[in-house]
Amino acid sequence: MNGFGFVQIIARLEGPSLLHRFAASRVGMCARFALRQAEMLEGAGAVLVTVHPALKAKFRPEWLDELARRMGREVRIGTDPGLALEAPNAQIVAA
């Protein structure tokens, strides 16, 4: 119990928090966010994820394979240098 009468629970930090990860690798976190946006799409067809070129370089092949497996459809990556890192565009396109 602290001086204010509150019970404090202290847990061991097993890894960096999301905020620490974002501060250490902004581009990597934005790349993961782009894939999450694509994963939430519904409908039939292939998925086109348009991102900033710096994000495309951060995508790991296993991430894209896992996304395609989870969604059961083809995943395509496009680039647009005019997009902000935090503003990916994910859409369903004709296969």
Stockholm file with secondary structure:
# STOCKHOLM 1.0

chainA/1-95         MNGFGFVQIIARLEGPSLLHRFAASRVGMCARFALRQAEMLEGAGAVLVTVHPALKAKFRPEWLDELARRMGREVRIGTDPGLALEAPNAQIVAA
#=GR chainA/1-95 SS CCTTSCCCCCCCCCSCCHHHHHHHCHHHHHHHHHHHHHHTCCSSSEEEEEECHHHHHHCCHHHHHHHHHHHTSCEEEEECTTSCTTCCEEEEECC
#=GC SS_cons        CCTTSCCCCCCCCCSCCHHHHHHHCHHHHHHHHHHHHHHTCCSSSEEEEEECHHHHHHCCHHHHHHHHHHHTSCEEEEECTTSCTTCCEEEEECC
//
